[in-house]
Amino acid sequence: MKRGGGQSEYVGWLWVSPWLLGFLFFMALPIGMSFYYSFTEFPVIEKPIGIGLENFRQLMGDAIFWKAFWNTVIYAAVSVPITTAIAIFAAALLNQDIPGKSLFKAAIFVPTLVPLVASAMIWLWLFNGELGLINQALDALGIDVLLGLVAGQDSYLPGWLTDANWIMTALVIMICWGIGQPMVIYLAAMQGIPSSLYEAAEIDGAGVVKRLYHVTLPGISPVILFNVLMAIIGAWQIFAVPYIMFSDGGGPDQAAYFYTWYLYDNAFRFQRMGYASALAWIQFLLILFCTVVVMLLSRRFVHYRAS
């Protein structure tokens, strides 16, 4: 209510001031400082010294940077499509009238509530080459013999965390364990698709697969776009789980040494805050590029229903 003399305007600014101050001091100011530090040599305990674009030039010739970069690219390229497909498939199954549906929903969603540190410790045990339940199950099912034929041995069990060829596979399996959140979103979107569309498709002779492809996927395509973008951002920022599981610098051949881990090491281990800031801005531009590409592709593949 206006009390006269434009006083209501000041009251409005007063109400939003906590958010404005928080944004200014905890987001805008750190972003500006990071941008400034990216053009400096800043060992944290001393004043930053301007060096222009030298940090970015060093990045181009940094072998460890490229190792972390390609590890992250491969992880994102593999994990995002796989987790998206599994989440959609699980949501499609749970959208059917099946017994125990609520129990399955809870079982799939609960892992997303487990803290990252706790889940990493659980998977450390599961992936243990000698005592882990996964290798014990493979041995009990005789799959070790099949893997041995491929590897040219009598039997073979993967060294999930000790073999550079299996580390990426192990991390992708881990991320598939946490599909509960996107699955719930997909399920909610599927339940919002009008049943008349399915009825019309069924009258036209469309089977289960065709109804999924021509009705369900277009109907939830805006939600797929959202979840894919979140998955890409999360993949580019992966840090906590590999850092806990491979404390020895990324495991064998640095197969689990990701971009954010290298950024963290430069900032807090090597005390190269300027170099870390340059890494952060390159990461921002990479995520922005991926987001723009996905948004451009969405013009062709994403369908919005008119209200």
C-alpha positions in Angstrom: 0.0 0.0 0.0 1.3 3.4 -1.0 1.7 5.7 2.0 2.5 8.8 0.0 5.5 10.5 -1.5 6.8 7.3 -3.2 7.5 5.7 0.1 6.1 2.3 -1.2 9.0 2.2 -3.6 11.6 2.4 -0.8 9.7 -0.3 1.1 9.9 -2.5 -1.9 13.6 -2.0 -2.2 13.9 -2.7 1.5 12.1 -6.1 1.1 14.4 -7.2 -1.8 17.6 -5.8 -0.3 18.7 -9.1 1.4 18.6 -10.8 -2.0 20.3 -7.9 -3.7 23.1 -7.7 -1.1 23.5 -11.5 -1.2 23.8 -11.5 -5.0 26.2 -8.5 -4.9 28.6 -9.9 -2.3 28.4 -13.6 -2.9 27.9 -13.8 -6.7 28.6 -10.6 -8.6 31.7 -9.6 -6.7 33.4 -13.1 -6.7 32.6 -13.4 -10.5 34.2 -10.0 -11.1 37.2 -10.8 -9.0 37.6 -14.2 -10.7 37.6 -12.5 -14.1 40.3 -10.0 -12.9 42.4 -12.8 -11.4 42.4 -14.8 -14.6 44.7 -12.1 -16.1 47.1 -12.2 -13.2 49.6 -14.3 -11.4 48.1 -14.6 -8.0 49.8 -17.0 -5.4 47.1 -16.1 -2.8 49.5 -15.0 -0.1 50.9 -12.2 -2.3 49.3 -9.4 -4.3 48.2 -10.4 -7.8 50.5 -9.3 -10.7 49.0 -8.6 -14.1 50.3 -10.9 -16.8 47.6 -10.3 -19.5 46.6 -13.5 -21.4 49.6 -15.5 -20.2 47.4 -17.9 -18.2 45.3 -18.7 -21.2 48.5 -19.2 -23.3 49.9 -21.7 -20.8 46.6 -23.6 -20.8 47.0 -24.4 -24.5 50.4 -26.1 -23.9 49.4 -27.7 -20.6 49.4 -31.5 -21.0 47.6 -32.1 -17.7 44.9 -29.6 -18.7 44.3 -31.5 -21.9 44.2 -34.8 -20.0 41.6 -33.5 -17.6 39.7 -31.8 -20.5 39.4 -35.0 -22.6 38.6 -37.1 -19.5 35.7 -34.8 -18.8 34.5 -34.7 -22.5 34.5 -38.5 -22.7 32.7 -38.8 -19.4 30.0 -36.3 -20.4 29.6 -37.8 -23.9 29.0 -41.3 -22.4 27.2 -40.6 -19.2 24.6 -38.0 -20.4 23.0 -40.1 -23.1 23.1 -43.3 -21.0 21.6 -41.8 -17.9 19.0 -40.0 -20.0 17.9 -43.2 -21.8 17.8 -45.2 -18.6 15.8 -42.6 -16.7 13.3 -42.3 -19.6 13.0 -46.1 -19.8 12.4 -46.4 -16.0 9.8 -43.6 -16.1 8.0 -45.3 -19.0 7.9 -48.6 -17.1 6.6 -46.9 -13.9 4.0 -45.1 -15.9 2.3 -48.4 -16.5 -0.2 -50.0 -14.1 2.2 -52.5 -12.5 2.0 -54.1 -9.0 4.4 -52.5 -6.5 4.9 -49.4 -8.5 5.3 -47.2 -5.5 8.0 -49.4 -4.1 10.0 -49.3 -7.3 9.7 -45.5 -7.4 11.1 -45.2 -3.9 13.8 -47.7 -4.7 15.0 -45.7 -7.7 14.7 -42.3 -6.0 16.2 -43.1 -2.6 19.9 -43.3 -3.9 19.6 -39.6 -4.9 19.2 -38.8 -1.2 22.4 -40.5 -0.1 25.3 -38.0 0.4 28.0 -38.1 -2.2 30.7 -39.0 0.3 28.6 -42.0 1.6 27.8 -43.2 -1.9 31.4 -43.0 -2.9 32.5 -45.1 0.1 29.8 -47.7 -0.8 31.0 -47.9 -4.4 34.6 -48.2 -3.3 33.6 -51.4 -1.5 31.4 -52.6 -4.4 34.1 -52.1 -7.0 36.9 -53.7 -4.9 38.7 -56.1 -7.3 39.0 -58.9 -4.7 36.3 -58.5 -2.1 33.8 -56.3 -4.0 30.3 -57.6 -4.5 30.3 -56.8 -8.2 33.2 -59.0 -9.1 32.0 -61.7 -6.7 28.6 -61.7 -8.6 30.4 -61.8 -12.0 32.4 -64.8 -10.7 29.4 -66.6 -9.4 27.5 -66.1 -12.7 30.5 -67.3 -14.7 30.9 -64.0 -16.5 34.6 -64.0 -15.6 35.1 -66.9 -18.0 33.4 -65.0 -20.8 35.5 -61.9 -20.1 38.6 -64.2 -20.0 37.8 -65.4 -23.5 37.8 -61.8 -24.7 41.0 -61.0 -22.8 42.7 -64.2 -23.9 42.8 -65.7 -20.4 41.2 -68.5 -18.5 39.2 -66.0 -16.5 39.2 -62.3 -16.0 37.6 -59.9 -13.6 37.7 -56.1 -14.2 40.0 -54.0 -12.0 37.3 -51.3 -11.8 39.4 -48.8 -9.8 42.9 -50.1 -10.6 42.8 -50.4 -14.4 42.7 -47.2 -16.4 40.6 -49.0 -19.0 37.7 -49.7 -16.6 37.7 -46.5 -14.4 35.5 -44.5 -16.8 33.0 -47.5 -17.0 32.9 -47.6 -13.2 32.1 -43.9 -12.9 29.3 -44.2 -15.5 27.8 -47.1 -13.6 27.9 -45.0 -10.5 26.1 -42.1 -12.1 23.4 -44.4 -13.4 22.7 -45.3 -9.8 21.5 -41.7 -9.3 18.9 -41.4 -12.0 16.0 -41.0 -9.5 15.6 -37.3 -9.8 15.3 -37.1 -13.6 13.2 -40.2 -13.6 10.7 -38.6 -11.3 10.6 -35.5 -13.5 10.1 -37.7 -16.6 7.3 -39.6 -14.9 5.5 -36.5 -14.0 5.7 -35.2 -17.5 4.4 -38.5 -18.9 1.4 -38.4 -16.6 0.6 -34.9 -18.1 0.3 -36.2 -21.6 -3.4 -36.4 -22.6 -4.6 -40.0 -22.8 -6.5 -39.1 -26.0 -3.2 -38.9 -27.9 -2.4 -42.5 -26.9 -5.9 -43.6 -27.8 -5.6 -42.0 -31.3 -2.3 -43.6 -31.8 -3.6 -47.0 -30.8 -6.6 -46.6 -33.2 -4.1 -45.9 -36.0 -2.4 -49.2 -35.2 0.6 -47.9 -33.3 2.3 -50.4 -31.0 4.0 -49.8 -27.7 7.3 -48.7 -29.4 5.7 -46.4 -31.9 3.5 -44.8 -29.2 6.7 -44.2 -27.1 8.5 -42.7 -30.1 5.6 -40.7 -31.6 3.6 -39.7 -28.5 5.6 -40.0 -25.3 9.0 -38.7 -26.4 7.6 -35.6 -28.2 5.3 -35.0 -25.2 8.1 -34.9 -22.7 10.7 -33.3 -25.0 10.8 -30.0 -23.1 11.6 -32.0 -19.9 14.2 -34.0 -21.7 15.8 -30.7 -22.8 15.9 -29.5 -19.2 17.3 -32.7 -17.8 19.9 -33.0 -20.5 21.2 -29.5 -19.9 21.4 -30.2 -16.1 23.2 -33.5 -16.9 25.7 -31.7 -19.1 26.4 -29.1 -16.5 26.8 -31.7 -13.8 29.1 -33.8 -16.0 31.4 -30.8 -16.6 31.5 -30.1 -12.9 32.1 -33.6 -11.6 34.5 -33.5 -8.7 33.5 -34.9 -5.4 33.1 -38.6 -6.2 36.4 -39.1 -8.2 38.2 -37.0 -5.7 37.1 -39.3 -2.8 37.6 -42.5 -4.7 41.0 -41.7 -6.3 42.9 -39.6 -3.8 46.2 -40.5 -5.6 45.8 -37.9 -8.3 43.1 -39.5 -10.5 44.0 -43.1 -10.4 46.1 -45.1 -12.9 47.2 -42.9 -15.9 45.1 -40.1 -14.3 42.0 -41.8 -15.9 39.7 -40.1 -13.3 41.4 -36.7 -13.2 38.6 -34.4 -14.3 38.5 -30.7 -15.2 37.1 -29.4 -11.9 39.6 -31.5 -10.0 42.5 -29.8 -11.9 40.9 -26.4 -11.2 40.7 -27.2 -7.5 44.3 -28.4 -7.3 45.6 -25.2 -9.0 43.5 -23.0 -6.7 44.1 -24.7 -3.3 46.9 -27.1 -3.7 49.4 -25.3 -6.0 48.2 -21.8 -4.8 47.9 -20.6 -8.4 44.6 -18.7 -8.1 45.1 -16.8 -11.3 45.6 -19.9 -13.3 42.6 -21.5 -11.6 40.5 -18.5 -12.4 41.5 -18.9 -16.1 40.4 -22.5 -15.9 37.1 -21.5 -14.4 36.3 -19.1 -17.2 37.3 -21.6 -19.9 35.0 -24.1 -18.1 32.2 -21.5 -18.1 32.7 -20.9 -21.9 32.7 -24.6 -22.6 29.4 -25.2 -20.7 27.9 -22.1 -22.4 28.9 -23.5 -25.8 27.3 -26.9 -25.0 24.2 -25.2 -23.8 23.9 -23.1 -26.9 24.4 -26.1 -29.2 21.7 -28.1 -27.3 19.3 -25.1 -27.4 19.8 -24.8 -31.1 19.1 -28.5 -31.6 16.1 -28.2 -29.4 14.4 -26.0 -32.1 14.1 -29.1 -34.2 13.5 -31.9 -31.6 11.6 -30.2 -28.8 7.8 -29.8 -29.1 5.6 -27.6 -27.0 1.9 -28.1 -26.7 -0.3 -25.0 -27.1 -2.3 -24.1 -24.0 
